Amino acid sequence: MKENKGVTMISLVVIIALLTIIAGISIGQGSKVIKSSQLENLKTNMLLIKVKAKEYVENANFKLGTNFESATDKETRITNAKAELKGEEITDSSIFSSGININQETITNDNANYIYYYKLNTTNLEDMGVSKVESDASNGWYIIKYDVKNMEVEIYNTKGFEMDGTKYYSLTELQNINS
């Protein structure tokens, strides 16, 4: 009489359990890889924008100059300097989510110090040479903080990036995350 050498029910259950464990580990690792790639993609986009924005803030600083002959001269130079900046100037802080530490008072006070916030749309990014990057309400707006006097820029994304229950919005914050 031949012995049946098929798979027993116990061995089938063990195999299914092992496959389930392996699948769970793979999915967990896959999620980490996806999250890490999203972080790197956002940082890369923000770095590209920062490099381009640096050029505009330097041109604005040059147009602003240092010595003003009169109040009219100062206003003219500020207008000429701001014409160098890309995007749409933000005068209302409502675009910023509650997690971004920028409010109406900050915007008003910073304007006196030649600090301006500009919202970029996708067309602005393309004009800057940053293509295939979306800047809109669903993907998050890219915001540039131009510090014309000190020739510095900070880049924000209104959607931000969430890691371990904390949301990060600025390039500086994102660069400090260890993915």
C-alpha positions in Angstrom: 0.0 0.0 0.0 1.3 3.4 -1.0 1.6 6.1 1.7 0.0 9.5 0.8 2.8 12.1 0.9 0.5 15.2 0.7 0.6 18.3 2.9 -1.0 17.9 6.3 -3.3 20.5 7.7 -0.8 21.4 10.5 2.0 22.1 8.0 -0.3 24.2 5.9 -1.2 26.3 8.9 2.5 26.7 9.8 3.3 27.8 6.2 0.4 30.3 6.1 1.5 31.7 9.5 5.1 32.1 8.3 4.0 33.8 5.1 1.8 36.2 7.1 4.7 37.1 9.4 7.0 37.7 6.4 4.3 39.8 4.6 3.8 41.9 7.8 7.5 42.6 8.1 7.7 43.5 4.4 4.7 45.8 4.5 6.2 47.6 7.6 9.5 48.0 6.0 7.9 49.2 2.7 6.0 51.9 4.6 9.2 53.2 6.1 10.8 53.3 2.7 7.9 55.1 1.2 7.8 57.7 4.1 11.6 58.2 3.8 11.3 58.7 0.0 8.5 61.3 0.5 10.7 63.2 3.0 13.6 63.2 0.6 11.5 64.3 -2.3 10.0 67.2 -0.3 13.5 68.2 1.0 14.9 68.0 -2.6 12.1 70.2 -3.9 12.6 72.7 -1.2 16.4 72.8 -1.7 15.9 73.5 -5.4 13.5 76.3 -4.6 16.0 77.7 -2.0 18.9 77.8 -4.5 16.7 79.7 -7.1 15.3 82.0 -4.4 18.8 82.9 -3.2 19.5 84.4 -6.6 16.4 86.6 -6.4 17.0 87.8 -2.9 20.6 88.8 -3.8 19.3 90.8 -6.8 16.7 92.4 -4.6 19.4 93.3 -2.0 21.4 94.9 -4.8 18.4 97.0 -5.9 17.6 98.0 -2.3 21.0 99.3 -1.6 22.0 100.8 1.8 21.8 104.6 1.8 18.5 106.3 1.1 18.4 109.9 0.1 14.7 110.4 1.1 11.6 108.6 2.1 10.5 108.6 -1.6 13.9 107.1 -2.6 13.5 104.4 0.1 10.0 103.5 -1.2 11.1 103.4 -4.8 14.1 101.1 -3.9 11.9 98.8 -1.9 9.4 98.6 -4.8 12.3 97.8 -7.2 13.7 95.3 -4.8 10.4 93.5 -4.4 10.0 93.4 -8.1 12.9 90.9 -8.2 11.2 88.4 -5.9 9.2 85.5 -7.4 5.7 84.6 -6.3 2.7 86.4 -4.9 3.4 88.5 -1.8 1.6 87.3 1.3 0.1 90.1 3.4 -2.4 87.9 5.3 -1.2 85.1 7.5 -4.3 83.0 7.0 -2.5 80.8 4.4 -0.2 79.4 7.2 -1.5 76.4 9.2 -1.5 76.7 12.9 1.7 74.6 13.1 3.8 77.2 11.3 5.0 79.9 13.6 4.0 82.8 11.4 1.2 85.1 12.3 -0.1 88.4 11.1 2.0 90.4 13.6 5.1 88.6 12.4 4.3 89.5 8.7 3.6 93.1 9.6 6.7 93.5 11.8 9.0 91.7 9.4 8.0 94.0 6.5 9.7 96.8 8.4 12.9 94.8 8.4 12.8 94.0 4.7 11.5 90.4 5.3 8.8 89.4 2.9 6.7 86.2 2.5 5.8 85.0 -1.0 3.5 82.2 -2.1 4.6 80.3 -5.2 2.3 78.5 -7.5 3.3 75.8 -10.0 3.8 78.4 -12.8 6.1 80.5 -10.5 8.2 77.3 -9.9 8.4 76.6 -13.6 9.5 80.2 -14.2 12.2 79.7 -11.6 13.4 76.5 -13.5 11.9 74.1 -11.0 9.7 71.8 -13.1 7.4 68.9 -12.2 6.8 70.3 -8.7 3.2 71.1 -7.8 2.5 74.0 -5.5 -1.3 74.3 -4.8 -3.8 73.8 -2.1 -3.9 70.0 -2.4 -0.1 69.4 -2.5 0.7 72.3 -0.2 1.8 75.7 -1.2 5.5 76.5 -1.3 6.2 79.7 0.6 9.5 81.7 0.5 10.5 83.9 3.3 12.8 86.5 1.6 15.1 88.4 4.0 16.3 91.0 1.6 18.5 92.9 4.0 20.5 89.7 5.1 20.2 87.9 1.7 18.7 84.8 3.3 15.7 82.6 2.4 13.6 80.0 4.2 11.3 77.7 2.4 8.0 76.4 3.8 5.4 73.9 2.6 1.9 74.5 4.0 1.1 70.8 3.9 4.2 69.9 5.8 5.6 66.5 6.6 4.5 64.3 9.5 6.9 62.1 11.3 6.2 60.4 14.7 3.2 62.5 15.4 5.0 65.9 14.8 4.5 68.0 11.7 7.4 69.8 10.1 6.9 72.7 7.6 10.2 74.5 7.0 13.2 73.3 5.1 15.3 73.9 8.3 13.1 71.6 10.3 13.1 68.9 7.6 16.8 68.9 7.4 17.0 68.0 11.0 14.9 64.9 10.7 16.9 61.6 10.6 15.0 59.4 8.1 
